[in-house]
């Protein structure tokens, strides 16, 4: 009997997707020359209350994370029995953070050489480290830590290049995104996960960065668009202009915010408000109720659209985009209609898992999920950046 076992050609990886209102666990199988295969996906909502504060939300997020990790650990035994996975341990763990658990900074970085130089991986790594150190003075004071940094749209001598290694250059520039999170919270997250899983490789990621990594590959024909990820009390905004990431940020208005404001405006309970907004999605209530709902939204949604406009302007001239993708678990119609009212020429599209269908596979018993698909596809691409 050999004391050594041959390493499996299939990597079993676990993704924890932590948003402001939910925690999701996804198990993905990676095999060379094959699309990522998702064999498990489970999401649990984070308990919230009216006027939830940061400390309360953080405690409940960590509790939900532990519940999701526990359920996933138990599910792995069933996955082995069904032969959907071949091992009971995880090779890599990825923790994907959305706002408010993370903040990101987008910047242009550049290096000019006195004489022509050969660009190596170490050259780019040094450029990233320099910008990370500079950004740390603004964001990483005290408890915060840099968790993710990526360099996109690299130009050599002013010209975009797909590959930069071993190229001769007098100048190098690129778009860099760097993300920061609370060091204390990162340790708490790892502690909760490690009660159920251990892996030799645990990595934190920015949700916005991972989405962009995938979108720039699967939607290259769309050079100008805005991607809106709406969750809980926040909307994450990603703006792509001329094929490059131009703006990334968040505004404090999400699906829960909409319910709370709708309930206040109509003197209804939040449960009733949520039901009325869901009816709008499928147009199942009466014409009178639909009109009342739309009239109320007309008073509420301008706050959200003003936030979008402010991000698009970036403090200067407003950026024009031709397509807006809306990704949300709840009340898509309300947000989509608000965008159409804001700018009629813009093409508003509901983002769903169909976008990712050619790039990710699912086990027969697992329903397709957009975020799970985006992150599963992004991880192999992200390792190359």
C-alpha positions in Angstrom: 0.0 0.0 0.0 1.4 3.4 -1.0 1.6 6.1 1.6 1.1 8.7 -1.1 -2.1 9.3 -3.0 -2.3 10.8 -6.5 -3.6 14.4 -6.5 -7.1 14.5 -8.0 -7.3 16.4 -11.3 -10.5 18.0 -10.0 -10.3 20.8 -7.5 -13.3 21.1 -5.1 -13.7 24.7 -4.1 -16.2 26.4 -1.7 -17.4 30.0 -2.2 -19.1 32.0 0.5 -20.9 35.0 -0.9 -21.6 37.5 1.8 -24.0 40.3 1.0 -25.7 42.8 3.2 -28.9 40.7 3.5 -27.8 37.1 2.8 -25.0 34.6 2.9 -24.7 31.9 0.2 -22.4 28.9 0.0 -21.5 27.3 -3.4 -19.5 24.2 -4.1 -17.7 24.3 -7.5 -15.7 21.6 -9.2 -12.8 22.8 -11.4 -11.2 20.5 -14.0 -8.8 21.5 -16.8 -10.4 22.3 -20.1 -13.9 22.1 -18.7 -16.4 24.6 -17.5 -16.8 25.1 -13.8 -19.5 22.7 -12.4 -21.7 23.9 -9.5 -22.9 20.9 -7.5 -24.3 22.8 -4.5 -25.8 26.2 -3.8 -27.6 27.3 -0.6 -28.5 30.8 0.5 -29.9 32.0 3.9 -31.2 35.5 4.6 -29.6 37.5 7.4 -32.1 38.5 10.1 -32.8 42.2 10.2 -35.0 44.6 12.0 -36.3 48.1 11.4 -33.4 50.6 11.6 -30.8 47.8 11.8 -27.5 49.2 13.0 -24.0 48.0 12.0 -23.2 46.0 15.1 -26.6 44.2 15.0 -26.2 43.4 11.3 -22.6 42.2 11.7 -23.6 39.8 14.6 -26.5 38.4 12.5 -24.3 38.1 9.4 -21.7 36.0 11.3 -24.5 33.8 12.8 -26.0 33.3 9.3 -22.5 32.5 8.0 -22.1 29.8 10.6 -25.6 28.4 9.8 -24.7 28.2 6.1 -21.3 26.6 6.8 -23.0 24.0 9.0 -25.6 23.2 6.4 -23.0 22.9 3.7 -20.8 20.6 5.8 -23.7 18.3 6.3 -24.6 18.4 2.7 -21.2 17.3 1.5 -21.8 13.8 2.8 -24.9 13.5 0.7 -22.9 14.9 -2.3 -20.3 12.2 -1.9 -23.0 9.5 -1.6 -24.6 10.8 -4.8 -21.1 10.8 -6.5 -21.5 14.5 -7.3 -18.1 15.0 -5.6 -15.4 12.5 -5.0 -13.9 13.8 -1.8 -15.2 15.0 1.5 -12.7 17.9 1.9 -12.4 21.3 0.3 -9.3 22.2 -1.6 -9.8 26.0 -1.6 -12.2 28.3 0.3 -13.1 31.7 -1.2 -14.9 34.4 0.7 -16.6 37.0 -1.5 -17.5 40.3 0.2 -20.0 42.9 -1.0 -20.7 46.3 0.7 -21.0 47.1 3.5 -18.3 44.6 4.5 -15.8 46.0 2.0 -14.8 49.3 0.4 -12.9 49.6 -2.9 -10.8 52.2 -4.6 -10.4 52.5 -8.4 -7.3 54.3 -9.7 -5.0 54.6 -12.6 -1.4 53.5 -12.0 1.6 54.1 -14.2 5.3 53.8 -14.4 7.7 55.6 -16.7 11.2 54.1 -17.3 14.3 56.1 -18.1 15.3 53.6 -20.7 13.4 50.8 -22.4 12.8 47.9 -20.0 11.5 44.4 -20.2 8.2 44.0 -18.4 8.2 41.1 -15.9 5.6 39.8 -13.5 7.7 41.3 -10.8 7.5 44.7 -12.4 3.7 44.7 -12.2 3.8 43.2 -8.7 5.9 46.1 -7.6 3.5 48.6 -9.2 0.6 47.0 -7.4 2.4 47.0 -4.1 3.3 50.7 -4.5 -0.3 51.7 -5.1 -1.5 49.4 -2.3 0.8 51.1 0.1 -0.4 54.5 -1.0 -4.0 53.6 -0.7 -3.4 52.0 2.7 -2.6 55.5 4.1 -6.2 56.5 3.2 -8.2 53.3 3.9 -6.2 50.9 5.9 -5.7 52.9 9.1 -6.2 51.0 12.3 -8.4 47.8 11.8 -8.7 47.8 8.0 -6.7 45.5 5.8 -6.2 45.3 2.0 -7.7 42.0 0.8 -7.8 42.2 -3.0 -5.9 44.0 -5.7 -6.2 43.6 -9.5 -4.7 45.4 -12.4 -6.9 45.7 -15.6 -6.6 47.2 -19.0 -2.8 47.3 -19.2 -1.2 49.7 -21.7 2.4 49.6 -22.8 3.8 52.7 -24.5 0.2 54.0 -24.5 -1.3 50.9 -26.4 -3.6 48.3 -24.8 -2.1 44.8 -24.6 -3.6 41.5 -23.6 -0.2 40.1 -22.5 2.5 42.2 -20.9 5.2 39.8 -19.8 8.5 40.1 -21.7 7.3 43.1 -23.7 9.8 46.0 -24.1 8.4 49.3 -22.8 9.2 52.9 -21.9 5.9 53.2 -20.0 3.4 50.9 -18.3 0.0 51.9 -17.1 -3.3 50.2 -16.0 -6.5 50.5 -14.1 -6.2 49.1 -10.6 -8.9 48.2 -8.1 -8.0 47.6 -4.5 -10.4 46.6 -1.7 -10.2 46.9 2.1 -12.1 45.3 4.9 -12.0 45.2 8.7 -9.2 42.9 9.9 -11.2 42.0 13.0 -14.2 41.0 10.9 -12.0 39.0 8.5 -10.7 37.0 11.4 -14.3 36.4 12.7 -15.4 35.2 9.3 -12.5 32.7 9.1 -13.2 31.5 12.6 -16.8 30.7 11.9 -16.0 28.9 8.6 -13.1 27.0 10.2 -15.5 25.4 12.7 -16.7 23.3 9.8 -14.1 23.5 7.0 -10.3 23.6 6.7 -8.5 24.3 3.5 -4.8 24.9 2.7 -5.9 28.0 0.7 -8.4 30.6 2.0 -8.8 33.8 0.0 -10.9 36.9 0.4 -12.3 38.6 -2.7 -14.2 41.8 -3.6 -17.6 41.0 -5.2 -17.4 44.0 -7.5 -14.0 43.0 -8.8 -15.0 39.3 -9.4 -18.1 40.4 -11.2 -16.1 42.6 -13.5 -13.5 39.9 -14.1 -16.3 37.7 -15.5 -18.3 40.4 -17.3 -15.3 41.7 -19.3 -14.9 38.2 -20.7 -18.5 37.2 -21.3 -19.8 40.5 -22.5 -17.0 41.9 -24.7 -19.5 43.2 -27.3 -21.0 45.6 -24.7 -18.4 48.3 -24.3 -20.6 50.8 -22.4 -22.9 49.6 -19.6 -23.8 49.9 -16.0 -24.3 46.8 -13.8 -26.4 47.3 -10.7 -26.3 44.7 -7.9 -29.2 45.5 -5.5 -29.3 43.9 -2.1 -30.5 44.7 1.4 -29.7 48.4 2.1 -27.3 48.9 -0.7 -26.8 49.0 -4.5 -23.4 48.1 -5.8 -22.6 50.0 -9.1 -20.1 49.0 -11.8 -19.7 51.2 -14.8 -17.9 50.0 -17.9 -17.0 52.7 -20.4 -15.3 51.9 -23.7 -14.7 48.4 -22.5 -12.9 49.4 -19.3 -14.0 49.6 -15.7 -14.6 53.4 -15.2 -16.5 53.5 -11.9 -17.1 51.1 -9.0 -19.0 52.1 -5.9 -22.1 51.7 -3.7 -25.1 53.8 -2.7 -27.1 53.3 0.5 -30.4 52.2 -1.1 -31.3 48.6 -1.7 -34.3 46.3 -1.7 -34.9 46.5 2.0 -34.6 50.3 1.9 -37.4 50.3 -0.8 -39.7 48.1 1.4 -39.2 50.4 4.4 -39.8 53.6 2.5 -42.8 52.1 0.7 -44.4 51.0 4.0 -43.8 54.5 5.5 -45.3 56.3 2.4 -48.5 54.1 2.4 -48.9 53.5 6.2 -48.8 49.8 5.5 -46.8 47.1 7.3 -43.5 46.1 5.8 -44.9 42.7 5.0 -47.8 44.3 3.1 -45.4 46.7 1.3 -43.2 43.7 0.2 -46.3 41.9 -1.1 -47.5 44.9 -3.1 -44.0 45.3 -4.7 -43.9 41.6 -5.5 -47.3 41.9 -7.2 -45.8 44.6 -9.4 -43.2 42.1 -10.6 -45.9 39.7 -11.9 -48.7 42.2 -12.4 -51.1 40.0 -10.5 -52.9 42.7 -8.6 -55.7 45.0 -9.8 -55.2 47.9 -12.1 -56.1 50.3 -9.2 -53.5 48.7 -6.9 -50.9 48.7 -9.7 -51.5 52.4 -10.3 -51.3 53.2 -6.5 -48.1 51.2 -6.2 -46.5 53.0 -9.2 -47.6 56.4 -7.9 -46.0 55.7 -4.6 -42.8 54.5 -6.3 -42.8 57.7 -8.3 -42.2 59.6 -5.0 -39.7 57.1 -3.6 -37.4 56.0 -6.4 -36.0 59.4 -7.4 -33.7 59.2 -4.3 -32.3 56.0 -5.8 -31.9 57.3 -9.3 -30.2 60.5 -8.0 -27.6 58.3 -6.3 -27.0 56.5 -9.6 -26.6 59.7 -11.5 -24.2 61.0 -8.8 -22.0 57.9 -9.2 -22.2 58.1 -13.0 -21.0 61.7 -13.0 -18.1 60.9 -10.8 -17.9 64.4 -9.6 -17.7 65.7 -13.2 -19.4 65.3 -16.5 -22.1 62.7 -16.5 -21.1 59.4 -18.2 -23.4 58.0 -20.9 -24.1 54.3 -21.0 -26.3 52.5 -23.5 -27.3 49.5 -21.4 -28.2 49.0 -17.7 -28.3 45.5 -16.2 -30.4 45.2 -13.0 -29.5 42.2 -10.7 -31.7 41.8 -7.7 -33.5 39.0 -5.9 -36.5 41.2 -5.2 -38.6 43.9 -6.8 -36.8 44.0 -10.2 -39.7 45.9 -11.8 -39.6 48.8 -9.4 -35.9 49.4 -10.1 -36.1 48.8 -13.8 -39.0 51.2 -14.2 -37.1 53.9 -12.3 -34.1 53.6 -14.7 -36.4 53.9 -17.7 -37.9 57.0 -16.3 -34.5 58.4 -15.6 -33.2 57.9 -19.2 -35.7 56.6 -21.8 -32.9 55.9 -24.4 -31.1 53.5 -22.1 -31.8 49.8 -22.6 -32.7 48.3 -19.2 -32.2 44.6 -19.0 -32.9 42.1 -16.1 -29.7 40.2 -15.3 -30.3 36.5 -14.7 -28.4 33.3 -14.8 -29.1 32.8 -18.5 -26.3 35.2 -19.2 -23.8 32.7 -17.8 -25.4 29.5 -19.2 -22.6 28.9 -21.8 -19.8 29.3 -19.3 -20.9 27.4 -16.2 -22.5 24.0 -15.7 -24.9 22.9 -12.9 -25.6 19.5 -11.4 -29.2 18.4 -12.3 -30.6 19.1 -8.8 -29.1 22.6 -8.4 -31.0 25.6 -9.8 -29.0 28.2 -11.7 -28.0 31.3 -9.7 -26.5 34.4 -11.3 -24.1 35.4 -8.5 -22.9 31.8 -8.1 -22.3 31.6 -11.8 -20.4 34.9 -12.0 -18.1 34.0 -9.1 -17.5 30.4 -10.2 -16.4 31.7 -13.7 -14.4 34.6 -12.2 -12.0 32.6 -10.0 -9.9 30.9 -12.7 -9.8 34.2 -14.6 -8.9 36.2 -11.5 -5.8 34.1 -10.8 -4.3 35.3 -14.1 -4.5 39.0 -13.1 
